[in-house]
């Protein structure tokens, strides 16, 4: 059977088994090395107010939100793009 991707869609290498994470969108359980991780800084105050405070030179506290997406949700929301056959096999750093 042909191999679609060099890494088989994982970042595992020779580590063995990986723990599971839950997709933030659909709730599917997927291996951590296969999931797409998105980290976003979110201000603790309203976004418009945060922009005004920053313009005046005030400190605006942020919280870091980490989300994991399964591949189908990541493609649907544009986090990863659909690639051609040649691009899928190429190593992308």
C-alpha angles and dihedrals in degrees: 000000000000121000114239096195132022091231094039087238095296138100092213104111107178097328097115119218124011130206120253130248129193121245109245092219110038102015096238117153111235134168112270093236092055097046122093110237119211121187119193131180109223122189116235090226130055113296095239091048091048090054091051092048092050091050089056091049098252124145112255115198117225133195122210115233118195119196130183121209130194115232096258093052091044091054091045093052095042097248090126126022130226107256133202122252094262093048092050092056095045119093110247115195 
